[in-house]
Amino acid sequence: MNASASLESLPESLQAAFQELPNLHITETSPRRLKINLQADALPAFLELLKGRAGYIHLSAISCVDWDESNEFELVYHLWSYQVKTLVSAHILIPKKPGRYVSVHDIHTPAAFFERDIHEMFGLYFEGAPDQEPFILTEWYGPPPMLKSFDTEAYANDTWNWQDYQPKWLQEIEANGGSLVTQKEK
Amino acid sequence: MSQKVIPVTAEHNPDTDVACREIDKQERSLLGKVIDRFADHCRARSLFILHYCTGCGAIELPPTITSRFDSERLGIQPMVTPRQADILLITGYLSTKTLKRVILTYEQMQGPKYVIGMGSCTINGGMYWNSYATVKRLQEYLPVDLYIAGCMPRPEAIQQGFLQLIKQIDRGEGNAWQDYYRRYDQYLGNQQALFGPDWHTPTDVIAEAKHYNMLGEHTEGEHTALLEKFASAYVTNAKTNTALQYQE
């Protein structure tokens, strides 16, 4: 907890909330934007605390980052309070295997939507989420496509044929000894 | 789709009192050609477009249709339902998911129908060429009459494309829609490769092909055999009913 310096400038309700939980790593990325790194198992309590103490009722998004080298998913919960007016982004790391985490649907209802999306795009399973069925990719049989290990270009090459583009005007130009490449002036 | 055989000659139905003159085959085909030619000529001058606007090309359509470029001068107007439209205008990229909807829409349209692929995306995926979700060559899934290249094509280019389609229809060359019936097996095979082997639409395309007299060598095949396995009871029942009625 090396954030005591930046804590002083924060609103009181937020300061009080942060002091309840140990092992928070707080960084002020810019004015009224806080990046908070915490342990994955402390996140539900953290969300409850912010919701109860500082009016953080709005979960605007959950984003997911696939860290290929460390074999981890980073989940970022973006939270907003209409009283404190400071954006809090809570960062947690989840190991890719077994790739499971708890749903925070019971704390913030919109989380169900984001979790479903992340499950579809990254393959991370949320226990207790109301619905983990395919949402956008209903015609998809491949691996989760947003993973770094998924090669989208190779997939496109395997799945689709490319257009055979030989229009008449190009054939005419080539028949007369020309080409699409501009020739240098002599 | 009437399945009743209308008695034309006394030979077909001796009980009827309609005694028509037997039309000579050659004479009939010649007459048919003249009528078709005339119909094509008229049809080319009054076309309704159904625009499928999930791509960014939709933004070029309002000026094309309205007073600035005014495609009504060419006899082309927008239409809101597939059953009352002649042209299916695909304005931009199609993902696997939207392609499904496009096929459903296309099959609802009445023949003769024309498909215009607008923008580079329908041709080869355009700027989404390496995307896992964007369909690359539209003509593998639907018979396309005309592509308008560009990212996005300006209204002038779209008008030019319209004019070209009008010319094609007028000359009796806008027959890509017949290809869907004649080579349905191939189109269906490509669709199944994307959507899975249980893909089927509510439209009984093979029965339609029979009705239009366009049953080709490649209308039925290994892919349409799968259709019978997975298609809904509605479609299969209709099929057996048709088979029963045609049996003599």
Interface residues (C-beta under 8 A of the other chain):
Chain A: I136 L137 T138 E139 W140 Y141 G142 P145 F150 T152 E153 Y155 A156 T159 W160 N161 W162 Q163 Y165
Chain B: T96 K97 K100 I123 N124 G125 W129 N130 S131 Y132 A133 V135 K136 R137 E140 A193 L194 F195 G196
